[in-house]
Amino acid sequence: MRPLDEKQFVYDAMLAGWSDQQSSRGLAASTIRSRVLTVRRFEAFTAKYPWDWSATDVEDYTTRLKSRTRPASRSTIRAFQTIVRLFCDYLCDGRYEWVMECERRFGRAPQQVCHEWNTTAHLVDYEGRAQRRALTYDELERFLAAADARVESILAQGRKGALAALRDAQIFKTIYAYGLRRAEVVGLDLADLRPNGAAPRFGRFGAVEVRWGKGANGSGPRRRTVLTVPELGWVTEGLAQWVDHARPRFTSEAGMLWPTERGSRVSLRYIDLRFAALRDQLGLPPELSVHALRHTYVTNLIEWGYTEKFVQDQVGHAYASTTAIYTSLGDDYKTRMVTRALARIYGGNDAHSR
């Protein structure tokens, strides 16, 4: 029995087979759905099925992405092209017989339409917006102070929400003090706060067990242990206040570290909104996001003299080059390094004045 719409039937079967292949490789369901949606958008733009796609279709769609009111970033364009390339690789692989099937049914076969000469090259390690950076010491101090001041302001006005504001302030301090991503801090439970035998002064907050670290495609969450460093040991006082006194007023149950009034975890969007509100209140650049706190952590550790390997392990980067991208050393640090070099060469504590 032939389907009523044979072309659509074959196209849907192609996407289903590609989804199964990716699932077999261990890719997350959300990743697979996103890739399939990208292919469907491309198909809708071309108004053609895969066996009729050509290299010019990729070029036309890329031009459209770049000419929108808000042009797509270089990394977004490359992601689209990579997904189409992967789909075409699947279709052209003889082990799946789509070439033979399309030739038999339609007299045409799918081909690879993404090539070196019509796709965006990856020329630099970091292609994010240049405005995104680590916070300066002054900006960081002002930001954390504003988060604390919000608690005092709510209390002074006799309004509800002081506990939530205290929680929010401690979340931001924890993100910075341990260099966490948003999803990593949201996923923390009480049981993830651990002592560190080598640093008993921090008590039960000597380390944080991160169970929801960012993993590579198909690998699942990557776990790591982040140690409390002496320069940021002040965070343990706030954690103790939250765990022992504030959190029990939300819930008495063990489990999530940052519960809401409704007993659920705080959301990624909520953290984004709270950060943006404080950022705008202080007049900081709008390009700064919550991730700037993680950048600041990496930068500060390097400035304080921690080795690149230690920093890489703390933040869970697979490659040292990724850690280097996060680092934006301040002028004070650079000045100290030059001063030390001058002293080493010329001698004396006042070498910088010679």
The 8 nearest C-alpha neighbors of each residue, nearest first, counted from 0:
[[1, 2, 3, 5, 4, 8, 9, 104],
 [0, 2, 3, 5, 4, 8, 6, 9],
 [3, 1, 5, 4, 0, 8, 6, 7],
 [2, 4, 5, 1, 8, 7, 6, 0],
 [5, 3, 2, 7, 6, 8, 1, 9],
 [4, 6, 8, 2, 7, 3, 9, 1],
 [7, 5, 9, 8, 4, 10, 48, 105],
 [8, 6, 10, 9, 5, 4, 11, 48],
 [7, 9, 5, 11, 6, 10, 4, 12],
 [8, 10, 12, 6, 11, 7, 13, 5],
 [11, 9, 7, 13, 12, 8, 6, 14],
 [12, 10, 14, 8, 13, 9, 7, 15],
 [11, 13, 15, 9, 10, 14, 16, 8],
 [12, 14, 10, 16, 11, 15, 17, 9],
 [15, 13, 17, 11, 16, 12, 18, 10],
 [16, 14, 12, 18, 13, 17, 11, 19],
 [15, 17, 19, 13, 18, 14, 12, 20],
 [16, 18, 20, 14, 19, 15, 13, 21],
 [19, 17, 15, 21, 16, 20, 14, 22],
 [20, 18, 22, 16, 17, 21, 23, 15],
 [19, 21, 17, 23, 18, 22, 16, 24],
 [22, 20, 24, 18, 23, 19, 26, 17],
 [21, 23, 19, 25, 24, 26, 20, 18],
 [22, 24, 20, 25, 21, 19, 26, 18],
 [25, 23, 21, 22, 26, 20, 217, 19],
 [26, 24, 217, 22, 23, 27, 21, 218],
 [27, 25, 217, 22, 216, 21, 24, 28],
 [26, 28, 30, 29, 217, 25, 31, 22],
 [27, 29, 31, 30, 32, 26, 22, 33],
 [28, 30, 32, 27, 31, 33, 26, 34],
 [31, 29, 33, 27, 28, 32, 34, 26],
 [30, 32, 28, 34, 33, 29, 35, 18],
 [33, 31, 29, 35, 34, 30, 36, 28],
 [32, 34, 36, 30, 31, 35, 29, 37],
 [35, 33, 37, 31, 36, 32, 30, 82],
 [36, 34, 38, 32, 37, 33, 31, 39],
 [35, 37, 39, 33, 34, 38, 32, 40],
 [38, 36, 34, 40, 35, 39, 33, 41],
 [37, 39, 41, 35, 40, 36, 42, 83],
 [40, 38, 42, 36, 41, 37, 43, 35],
 [41, 39, 43, 37, 38, 42, 36, 44],
 [40, 42, 38, 44, 39, 43, 45, 37],
 [41, 43, 39, 45, 40, 44, 46, 47],
 [42, 44, 40, 46, 41, 45, 39, 47],
 [45, 43, 41, 42, 46, 40, 60, 47],
 [44, 46, 47, 42, 43, 41, 56, 52],
 [47, 45, 43, 44, 42, 48, 41, 52],
 [48, 46, 45, 42, 51, 52, 49, 43],
 [47, 49, 51, 50, 42, 52, 10, 46],
 [50, 48, 52, 51, 109, 47, 42, 10],
 [49, 109, 51, 108, 48, 52, 107, 110],
 [52, 50, 49, 48, 47, 53, 109, 107],
 [53, 51, 49, 50, 56, 47, 48, 112],
 [52, 54, 55, 112, 56, 51, 57, 110],
 [53, 55, 112, 56, 57, 113, 58, 52],
 [56, 54, 58, 57, 53, 59, 112, 52],
 [55, 57, 59, 54, 58, 53, 60, 52],
 [58, 56, 60, 55, 54, 59, 61, 112],
 [57, 59, 55, 61, 56, 60, 62, 54],
 [60, 58, 56, 62, 61, 57, 55, 63],
 [59, 61, 63, 57, 62, 58, 56, 64],
 [62, 60, 58, 64, 63, 59, 57, 65],
 [63, 61, 59, 65, 60, 64, 66, 58],
 [62, 64, 60, 66, 61, 65, 59, 67],
 [65, 63, 61, 62, 71, 66, 67, 70],
 [64, 66, 70, 62, 63, 71, 67, 61],
 [67, 65, 63, 64, 70, 62, 68, 69],
 [68, 66, 70, 69, 65, 64, 63, 71],
 [69, 67, 70, 66, 65, 71, 64, 63],
 [68, 70, 67, 71, 66, 65, 64, 72],
 [71, 69, 65, 67, 66, 68, 64, 72],
 [70, 72, 64, 65, 75, 76, 69, 73],
 [73, 71, 75, 74, 76, 70, 65, 127],
 [72, 74, 76, 75, 77, 71, 126, 119],
 [73, 75, 77, 72, 76, 78, 126, 127],
 [76, 74, 78, 72, 77, 73, 71, 79],
 [77, 75, 79, 73, 78, 74, 80, 72],
 [76, 78, 80, 74, 79, 75, 119, 81],
 [77, 79, 75, 81, 76, 80, 74, 82],
 [80, 78, 76, 82, 77, 81, 75, 83],
 [79, 81, 77, 83, 82, 78, 84, 76],
 [80, 82, 84, 78, 79, 83, 77, 85],
 [83, 81, 85, 79, 84, 80, 78, 86],
 [82, 84, 86, 80, 85, 81, 87, 38],
 [83, 85, 81, 87, 82, 113, 86, 80],
 [86, 84, 88, 82, 83, 87, 81, 89],
 [85, 87, 83, 89, 88, 84, 82, 90],
 [86, 88, 90, 84, 111, 89, 85, 91],
 [89, 87, 85, 91, 86, 90, 92, 84],
 [88, 90, 86, 92, 87, 91, 85, 17],
 [89, 91, 87, 88, 92, 97, 86, 109],
 [92, 90, 88, 89, 87, 98, 93, 110],
 [93, 91, 89, 94, 90, 95, 88, 96],
 [92, 94, 96, 95, 91, 98, 97, 90],
 [93, 95, 92, 96, 97, 91, 89, 90],
 [94, 96, 93, 97, 92, 90, 89, 91],
 [97, 95, 93, 99, 98, 94, 100, 92],
 [96, 98, 100, 99, 90, 95, 101, 91],
 [99, 97, 108, 101, 96, 100, 91, 109],
 [98, 100, 102, 96, 97, 101, 103, 108],
 [99, 101, 97, 103, 98, 102, 96, 104],
 [102, 100, 104, 108, 103, 98, 105, 99],
 [101, 103, 106, 107, 99, 108, 105, 100],
 [102, 104, 100, 101, 106, 105, 99, 107],
 [103, 105, 101, 102, 106, 100, 107, 99],
 [106, 104, 107, 101, 102, 103, 108, 100],
 [105, 107, 102, 103, 104, 101, 108, 100],
 [106, 108, 102, 105, 101, 50, 109, 51],
 [109, 107, 98, 50, 101, 102, 110, 106],
 [110, 108, 50, 49, 98, 91, 90, 51],
 [111, 109, 112, 91, 108, 87, 50, 52],
 [110, 112, 87, 113, 88, 84, 109, 91],
 [111, 113, 54, 53, 110, 114, 52, 57],
 [114, 112, 84, 111, 54, 118, 117, 80],
 [113, 115, 116, 117, 118, 112, 111, 54],
 [116, 114, 118, 117, 113, 120, 119, 112],
 [115, 117, 114, 118, 113, 119, 120, 54],
 [118, 116, 114, 115, 113, 58, 119, 54],
 [119, 117, 115, 116, 114, 113, 120, 80],
 [120, 118, 77, 121, 117, 76, 73, 80],
 [119, 121, 122, 118, 115, 77, 116, 123],
 [122, 120, 123, 119, 124, 77, 74, 126],
 [121, 123, 120, 124, 119, 125, 126, 73],
 [122, 124, 125, 121, 126, 120, 127, 324],
 [125, 123, 126, 122, 324, 121, 321, 320],
 [126, 124, 123, 127, 324, 321, 128, 122],
 [125, 127, 128, 74, 124, 123, 73, 129],
 [128, 126, 125, 129, 131, 74, 72, 130],
 [127, 129, 130, 131, 126, 286, 125, 72],
 [128, 130, 131, 127, 132, 126, 286, 125],
 [131, 129, 128, 286, 132, 287, 284, 127],
 [132, 130, 129, 287, 128, 286, 291, 133],
 [131, 133, 291, 130, 134, 294, 287, 327],
 [132, 134, 295, 294, 291, 135, 327, 292],
 [135, 133, 295, 138, 139, 291, 136, 132],
 [134, 136, 138, 137, 139, 133, 329, 295],
 [135, 137, 139, 138, 140, 134, 141, 295],
 [136, 138, 140, 135, 139, 141, 134, 142],
 [139, 137, 135, 141, 140, 136, 134, 142],
 [138, 140, 142, 136, 137, 141, 134, 135],
 [139, 141, 137, 143, 142, 138, 144, 136],
 [142, 140, 144, 138, 139, 143, 145, 137],
 [143, 141, 139, 145, 144, 140, 138, 146],
 [142, 144, 146, 145, 140, 141, 139, 147],
 [143, 145, 141, 147, 146, 142, 140, 148],
 [146, 144, 148, 142, 147, 143, 141, 149],
 [145, 147, 168, 143, 149, 144, 148, 142],
 [148, 146, 144, 149, 145, 150, 168, 143],
 [149, 147, 145, 151, 150, 146, 144, 152],
 [148, 150, 152, 146, 147, 151, 145, 153],
 [149, 151, 161, 148, 164, 153, 152, 147],
 [152, 150, 148, 154, 149, 153, 155, 147],
 [151, 153, 149, 155, 154, 150, 148, 156],
 [154, 152, 156, 150, 158, 155, 151, 161],
 [153, 155, 157, 151, 156, 152, 161, 158],
 [156, 154, 152, 157, 153, 151, 158, 150],
 [157, 155, 153, 154, 158, 152, 151, 159],
 [156, 158, 154, 155, 153, 159, 152, 161],
 [157, 159, 156, 153, 154, 160, 161, 155],
 [160, 158, 161, 157, 153, 154, 162, 163],
 [159, 161, 163, 162, 164, 158, 153, 150],
 [160, 162, 164, 150, 163, 153, 159, 154],
 [163, 161, 165, 164, 160, 166, 245, 150],
 [162, 164, 166, 160, 165, 161, 167, 259],
 [163, 165, 167, 161, 150, 166, 162, 160],
 [166, 164, 162, 168, 163, 167, 150, 161],
 [165, 167, 163, 169, 164, 168, 170, 162],
 [168, 166, 164, 170, 169, 165, 163, 171],
 [169, 167, 146, 165, 171, 170, 166, 147],
 [168, 170, 172, 166, 171, 167, 173, 165],
 [169, 171, 167, 173, 168, 172, 166, 174],
 [170, 172, 174, 168, 173, 169, 175, 167],
 [171, 173, 169, 175, 170, 174, 176, 168],
 [174, 172, 176, 170, 175, 171, 177, 169],
 [175, 173, 179, 171, 178, 172, 177, 176],
 [174, 176, 292, 178, 172, 173, 177, 296],
 [175, 177, 173, 174, 231, 172, 178, 234],
 [178, 176, 175, 179, 174, 173, 225, 227],
 [179, 177, 293, 175, 296, 174, 176, 314],
 [180, 178, 174, 177, 183, 293, 184, 181],
 [179, 181, 183, 182, 184, 290, 293, 174],
 [180, 182, 183, 184, 185, 267, 179, 289],
 [183, 181, 185, 184, 180, 186, 267, 211],
 [182, 184, 180, 186, 211, 181, 185, 212],
 [183, 185, 181, 187, 186, 182, 179, 180],
 [184, 186, 182, 183, 187, 181, 265, 264],
 [185, 187, 183, 184, 182, 211, 188, 255],
 [188, 186, 184, 185, 256, 191, 255, 183],
 [189, 187, 255, 256, 254, 190, 191, 186],
 [188, 190, 256, 191, 254, 192, 255, 253],
 [189, 191, 188, 192, 193, 254, 187, 253],
 [190, 192, 208, 188, 189, 207, 193, 187],
 [193, 191, 207, 190, 204, 189, 206, 208],
 [192, 194, 206, 203, 204, 205, 207, 191],
 [195, 193, 203, 205, 204, 202, 206, 196],
 [194, 196, 205, 198, 197, 206, 199, 193],
 [197, 195, 198, 199, 194, 205, 202, 200],
 [196, 198, 195, 199, 205, 194, 200, 201],
 [197, 199, 195, 200, 196, 201, 205, 202],
 [200, 198, 202, 201, 196, 197, 195, 194],
 [201, 199, 198, 202, 205, 195, 197, 232],
 [202, 200, 205, 199, 204, 198, 203, 235],
 [201, 203, 199, 204, 200, 194, 205, 195],
 [202, 204, 194, 193, 205, 201, 192, 195],
 [205, 203, 194, 202, 201, 206, 193, 192],
 [204, 206, 194, 195, 201, 227, 203, 193],
 [207, 205, 226, 193, 227, 225, 204, 194],
 [206, 208, 192, 225, 191, 224, 193, 209],
 [207, 209, 224, 191, 223, 210, 225, 192],
 [208, 210, 223, 222, 211, 224, 207, 212],
 [211, 209, 222, 212, 208, 221, 220, 223],
 [212, 210, 220, 183, 209, 221, 222, 186],
 [213, 211, 221, 220, 222, 210, 183, 209],
 [212, 214, 220, 221, 211, 215, 219, 315],
 [215, 213, 220, 221, 219, 218, 212, 216],
 [214, 216, 218, 217, 213, 219, 220, 221],
 [217, 215, 218, 26, 214, 219, 27, 25],
 [216, 218, 26, 25, 219, 27, 215, 24],
 [219, 217, 215, 216, 214, 220, 25, 26],
 [218, 220, 214, 217, 221, 215, 216, 27],
 [221, 219, 214, 211, 212, 213, 222, 218],
 [220, 222, 212, 214, 213, 211, 219, 210],
 [223, 221, 210, 209, 212, 211, 220, 224],
 [224, 222, 209, 208, 225, 315, 221, 210],
 [223, 225, 208, 207, 209, 226, 206, 222],
 [226, 224, 313, 207, 206, 177, 208, 223],
 [227, 225, 206, 205, 228, 224, 207, 313],
 [226, 228, 205, 206, 232, 229, 225, 231],
 [227, 229, 231, 230, 232, 226, 176, 205],
 [230, 228, 232, 231, 227, 233, 201, 198],
 [229, 231, 228, 232, 233, 303, 227, 300],
 [232, 230, 233, 229, 228, 176, 234, 227],
 [231, 233, 229, 234, 230, 235, 228, 227],
 [234, 232, 231, 235, 236, 237, 230, 229],
 [233, 235, 232, 237, 236, 231, 238, 176],
 [236, 234, 238, 233, 237, 232, 204, 239],
 [237, 235, 239, 238, 234, 233, 240, 232],
 [236, 238, 240, 239, 234, 235, 241, 169],
 [239, 237, 235, 241, 240, 236, 242, 234],
 [238, 240, 242, 236, 237, 241, 243, 235],
 [241, 239, 237, 238, 243, 244, 242, 236],
 [240, 242, 245, 238, 239, 246, 244, 243],
 [243, 241, 239, 246, 240, 244, 238, 245],
 [244, 242, 240, 241, 239, 245, 246, 247],
 [243, 245, 240, 241, 242, 246, 247, 248],
 [246, 244, 241, 248, 247, 242, 243, 240],
 [245, 247, 248, 249, 242, 241, 244, 250],
 [248, 246, 250, 251, 249, 245, 244, 243],
 [247, 249, 246, 245, 250, 244, 251, 162],
 [250, 248, 247, 246, 260, 258, 259, 251],
 [251, 249, 247, 252, 248, 246, 262, 258],
 [250, 252, 247, 253, 249, 248, 246, 254],
 [253, 251, 250, 254, 247, 255, 249, 246],
 [254, 252, 251, 189, 255, 188, 250, 190],
 [253, 255, 188, 189, 252, 256, 190, 187],
 [254, 256, 188, 257, 258, 189, 187, 264],
 [255, 257, 188, 189, 187, 258, 254, 242],
 [256, 258, 255, 264, 265, 259, 166, 185],
 [259, 257, 264, 263, 262, 255, 256, 265],
 [260, 258, 262, 261, 263, 264, 265, 257],
 [259, 261, 262, 249, 258, 263, 163, 250],
 [262, 260, 259, 263, 258, 249, 264, 250],
 [261, 263, 259, 258, 260, 264, 250, 249],
 [264, 262, 259, 258, 261, 265, 260, 255],
 [265, 263, 258, 259, 257, 266, 255, 185],
 [264, 266, 259, 258, 257, 185, 263, 269],
 [267, 265, 269, 268, 264, 270, 185, 182],
 [266, 268, 270, 269, 181, 271, 182, 265],
 [267, 269, 271, 266, 270, 272, 265, 273],
 [268, 270, 272, 266, 271, 267, 273, 265],
 [269, 271, 273, 267, 268, 272, 274, 266],
 [272, 270, 268, 274, 269, 273, 275, 267],
 [271, 273, 275, 269, 274, 270, 276, 268],
 [274, 272, 276, 270, 275, 271, 269, 277],
 [273, 275, 271, 277, 272, 276, 278, 270],
 [276, 274, 278, 272, 273, 277, 279, 271],
 [275, 277, 273, 279, 274, 278, 280, 272],
 [278, 276, 280, 274, 279, 275, 281, 273],
 [279, 277, 275, 283, 281, 280, 276, 274],
 [278, 280, 282, 276, 281, 277, 275, 283],
 [279, 281, 277, 278, 282, 276, 283, 275],
 [282, 280, 278, 279, 283, 277, 142, 141],
 [281, 283, 279, 280, 278, 284, 285, 277],
 [282, 284, 278, 281, 279, 285, 287, 280],
 [283, 285, 286, 287, 282, 278, 279, 130],
 [286, 284, 287, 283, 279, 278, 288, 275],
 [287, 285, 284, 131, 130, 288, 128, 283],
 [288, 286, 285, 131, 284, 291, 132, 289],
 [289, 287, 290, 291, 286, 274, 275, 271],
 [288, 290, 291, 292, 274, 271, 287, 181],
 [289, 291, 288, 293, 292, 294, 180, 181],
 [290, 292, 294, 133, 289, 293, 288, 295],
 [291, 293, 295, 175, 290, 294, 289, 296],
 [294, 292, 178, 296, 290, 295, 291, 175],
 [295, 293, 133, 291, 297, 325, 292, 296],
 [294, 296, 133, 292, 298, 293, 297, 134],
 [295, 297, 293, 299, 178, 294, 298, 175],
 [298, 296, 294, 300, 295, 299, 326, 301],
 [297, 299, 326, 295, 301, 296, 300, 327],
 [298, 300, 302, 296, 301, 297, 295, 303],
 [301, 299, 303, 297, 302, 298, 305, 296],
 [300, 302, 304, 298, 305, 303, 299, 297],
 [301, 303, 299, 300, 304, 332, 298, 328],
 [304, 302, 300, 301, 305, 299, 230, 332],
 [303, 305, 301, 302, 306, 300, 299, 307],
 [306, 304, 301, 300, 303, 309, 307, 310],
 [307, 305, 309, 308, 304, 310, 301, 300],
 [306, 308, 310, 309, 311, 305, 319, 301],
 [309, 307, 311, 306, 310, 312, 319, 305],
 [310, 308, 312, 306, 311, 307, 313, 305],
 [311, 309, 313, 307, 312, 308, 314, 306],
 [310, 312, 308, 316, 309, 313, 314, 315],
 [313, 311, 315, 309, 310, 314, 308, 316],
 [312, 314, 310, 225, 311, 315, 309, 226],
 [315, 313, 311, 312, 316, 178, 310, 179],
 [316, 314, 312, 313, 311, 317, 223, 212],
 [315, 317, 311, 318, 314, 321, 322, 312],
 [316, 318, 315, 319, 311, 321, 312, 320],
 [319, 317, 320, 316, 321, 322, 311, 315],
 [318, 320, 322, 321, 311, 323, 316, 317],
 [319, 321, 323, 318, 322, 324, 124, 316],
 [322, 320, 324, 319, 323, 318, 316, 325],
 [323, 321, 319, 325, 324, 320, 311, 316],
 [322, 324, 320, 326, 321, 325, 319, 307],
 [325, 323, 321, 322, 326, 320, 125, 124],
 [326, 324, 322, 294, 323, 297, 327, 321],
 [325, 327, 298, 323, 324, 297, 328, 294],
 [328, 326, 298, 329, 133, 325, 132, 324],
 [329, 327, 298, 326, 332, 302, 330, 333],
 [330, 328, 331, 332, 327, 333, 135, 302],
 [329, 331, 333, 332, 334, 328, 335, 327],
 [332, 330, 334, 329, 333, 335, 328, 336],
 [331, 333, 335, 334, 330, 329, 302, 336],
 [332, 334, 330, 336, 335, 331, 337, 329],
 [333, 335, 331, 337, 332, 336, 330, 338],
 [336, 334, 338, 332, 333, 337, 339, 331],
 [335, 337, 333, 339, 338, 334, 340, 332],
 [336, 338, 340, 334, 339, 335, 341, 333],
 [339, 337, 335, 341, 340, 336, 351, 334],
 [338, 340, 342, 336, 337, 341, 343, 335],
 [341, 339, 343, 337, 342, 338, 336, 344],
 [342, 340, 338, 344, 343, 339, 350, 345],
 [341, 343, 346, 350, 339, 345, 340, 344],
 [342, 344, 340, 341, 346, 345, 339, 347],
 [343, 345, 341, 342, 346, 340, 350, 339],
 [344, 346, 342, 341, 343, 350, 347, 340],
 [347, 345, 342, 343, 344, 350, 348, 341],
 [346, 348, 349, 350, 342, 345, 343, 341],
 [349, 347, 350, 342, 346, 351, 338, 339],
 [350, 348, 351, 347, 352, 353, 342, 346],
 [349, 351, 342, 352, 353, 347, 348, 341],
 [350, 352, 349, 338, 353, 341, 342, 348],
 [351, 353, 350, 349, 348, 338, 341, 342],
 [352, 350, 351, 349, 345, 341, 342, 347]]
